[in-house]
């Protein structure tokens, strides 16, 4: 049984909780993906992923044309849930040996997802990560990758051609103060 001071639906006035009062709870929010073409990279070199397609960007805080990064806007400080995925591949079968997907904050790595296939090289791998991170206004986040191949040209693969079904992406939202 509820205490007499408990808030129940009977005690909430009609329209007391509206969408307008709830918006902004998980903003800023963003998701950016690669375009439709592979991004060729240099073997054994940490390289920034060019995320050119904005799926969502509530505060116009993702730069999809120059720096390919999310920058926390003024008033956007808080705890963020960040998710990322990076598909890494070689131009030939059984050439991919080592892969890394990095989340960088302000130019330094803060999270990594990696795999080592040296004993049995493969063609392609997708590395994913999720992290909770404190951010303040002006902090920026970027997605980087690293590939070691036996032969051929390494590249980042965007995934399917649909803008909403990509395996290479960076996404996040503010979840609290």
C-alpha positions as CSV (number, residue, x, y, z in Angstrom):
1,X,0.0,0.0,0.0
2,X,1.2,3.5,-0.9
3,X,2.0,6.0,1.9
4,X,-0.5,8.9,2.1
5,X,2.2,11.3,0.8
6,X,3.1,9.1,-2.2
7,X,2.6,10.7,-5.6
8,X,0.1,8.8,-7.6
9,X,-1.5,9.4,-11.0
10,X,-4.6,10.6,-9.1
11,X,-2.5,13.4,-7.5
12,X,-1.0,14.6,-10.8
13,X,-3.0,17.2,-12.6
14,X,-3.9,16.6,-16.2
15,X,-1.1,17.8,-18.5
16,X,1.2,18.5,-15.6
17,X,3.9,16.4,-17.3
18,X,4.2,17.4,-20.9
19,X,6.7,16.7,-23.7
20,X,8.0,20.2,-23.5
21,X,8.9,19.7,-19.8
22,X,10.8,16.5,-20.6
23,X,12.8,17.7,-23.7
24,X,16.4,18.4,-23.1
25,X,16.9,15.6,-20.6
26,X,19.2,13.6,-22.9
27,X,20.6,16.4,-25.0
28,X,23.0,17.0,-26.6
29,X,22.7,13.8,-28.7
30,X,24.5,12.9,-31.9
31,X,25.2,10.1,-34.3
32,X,27.5,10.3,-37.2
33,X,28.5,7.6,-39.7
34,X,30.8,7.3,-42.7
35,X,29.6,8.0,-46.2
36,X,29.2,5.2,-48.7
37,X,32.8,4.7,-49.7
38,X,35.7,3.0,-47.9
39,X,38.4,5.2,-46.4
40,X,41.8,3.8,-47.4
41,X,44.5,4.2,-44.7
42,X,48.1,3.6,-44.2
43,X,49.1,0.2,-42.7
44,X,50.1,0.3,-39.0
45,X,49.1,4.0,-38.6
46,X,46.5,5.3,-36.2
47,X,44.1,7.2,-38.4
48,X,41.0,9.4,-37.7
49,X,37.8,8.1,-39.2
50,X,36.0,10.5,-41.5
51,X,32.4,10.5,-40.2
52,X,30.8,12.6,-42.9
53,X,27.1,11.7,-42.5
54,X,25.1,13.2,-39.6
55,X,22.2,11.0,-38.6
56,X,21.2,13.1,-35.6
57,X,22.8,16.2,-34.2
58,X,20.5,18.0,-31.7
59,X,22.8,20.9,-30.9
60,X,24.8,21.3,-34.2
61,X,27.8,20.1,-32.2
62,X,29.2,17.4,-34.6
63,X,31.6,18.6,-37.3
64,X,31.1,16.3,-40.3
65,X,33.2,18.2,-42.8
66,X,36.6,19.2,-41.3
67,X,37.5,17.7,-37.9
68,X,34.9,14.8,-37.9
69,X,34.3,15.2,-34.2
70,X,31.7,16.0,-31.5
71,X,32.4,19.1,-29.4
72,X,30.4,19.6,-26.2
73,X,28.5,22.8,-26.5
74,X,28.1,25.5,-23.9
75,X,25.7,24.3,-21.2
76,X,26.2,20.6,-22.3
77,X,28.5,19.5,-19.5
78,X,27.6,16.2,-17.9
79,X,27.9,12.4,-18.0
80,X,27.6,11.0,-21.5
81,X,26.9,7.5,-22.9
82,X,29.1,7.1,-26.0
83,X,28.9,4.2,-28.5
84,X,31.1,3.5,-31.4
85,X,31.7,1.0,-34.1
86,X,34.4,0.6,-36.7
87,X,34.6,-1.9,-39.5
88,X,38.2,-2.5,-40.6
89,X,39.2,-4.5,-43.6
90,X,41.8,-5.5,-46.1
91,X,41.6,-5.7,-49.9
92,X,42.4,-9.4,-49.8
93,X,41.1,-12.4,-48.0
94,X,43.1,-13.6,-45.0
95,X,45.2,-10.5,-44.8
96,X,43.9,-8.7,-41.7
97,X,45.9,-9.4,-38.6
98,X,45.3,-6.7,-36.0
99,X,42.5,-4.1,-35.5
100,X,41.9,-1.3,-33.1
101,X,39.0,1.1,-32.7
102,X,39.8,4.1,-30.4
103,X,37.7,6.8,-28.8
104,X,39.8,9.9,-28.4
105,X,38.9,12.7,-26.0
106,X,40.7,16.1,-26.5
107,X,43.3,14.4,-28.7
108,X,44.1,11.4,-26.4
109,X,42.9,7.8,-26.4
110,X,40.4,7.1,-23.6
111,X,38.9,3.8,-24.8
112,X,39.9,1.0,-27.2
113,X,38.3,-2.1,-28.7
114,X,40.8,-4.5,-30.3
115,X,41.3,-7.9,-31.8
116,X,44.4,-9.9,-32.9
117,X,44.0,-12.4,-35.7
118,X,47.8,-13.0,-36.4
119,X,47.4,-16.8,-35.8
120,X,44.5,-16.9,-38.4
121,X,44.2,-13.7,-40.5
122,X,40.8,-12.7,-41.7
123,X,39.2,-10.3,-44.3
124,X,37.1,-7.9,-42.1
125,X,36.3,-7.2,-38.5
126,X,33.9,-4.8,-36.7
127,X,35.0,-3.5,-33.3
128,X,32.4,-1.9,-31.0
129,X,32.6,0.0,-27.7
130,X,30.4,1.7,-25.2
131,X,31.7,4.0,-22.5
132,X,30.4,6.4,-19.8
133,X,32.4,9.5,-19.7
134,X,32.4,12.9,-18.0
135,X,32.6,15.9,-20.4
136,X,32.7,19.6,-20.0
137,X,32.0,22.4,-22.6
138,X,34.7,22.4,-25.2
139,X,35.7,18.8,-24.8
140,X,35.7,16.9,-28.1
141,X,35.4,13.2,-29.1
142,X,36.8,11.5,-32.2
143,X,36.9,8.0,-33.6
144,X,40.2,6.6,-34.7
145,X,41.3,3.2,-36.1
146,X,44.4,1.1,-36.6
147,X,45.0,-1.9,-38.9
148,X,47.8,-4.3,-39.5
149,X,47.6,-6.3,-42.8
150,X,49.9,-8.9,-44.3
151,X,49.3,-7.6,-47.8
152,X,46.9,-5.4,-49.6
153,X,45.4,-2.0,-48.7
154,X,43.8,-1.5,-45.3
155,X,40.6,0.5,-45.1
156,X,37.7,1.6,-42.9
157,X,34.4,0.2,-44.3
158,X,31.2,2.2,-43.7
159,X,29.0,-0.9,-43.7
160,X,25.7,-1.1,-45.6
161,X,24.9,1.7,-48.0
162,X,21.8,2.7,-46.0
163,X,22.4,5.8,-43.9
164,X,20.6,4.2,-40.9
165,X,22.4,0.9,-41.0
166,X,26.1,1.6,-40.7
167,X,28.7,-0.4,-38.8
168,X,31.1,2.5,-38.7
169,X,29.7,5.3,-36.4
170,X,30.1,7.4,-33.3
171,X,27.1,8.2,-31.3
172,X,26.4,9.7,-27.9
173,X,24.0,11.5,-25.6
174,X,24.1,13.3,-22.3
175,X,22.5,11.2,-19.6
176,X,22.9,13.5,-16.6
177,X,24.9,16.1,-14.7
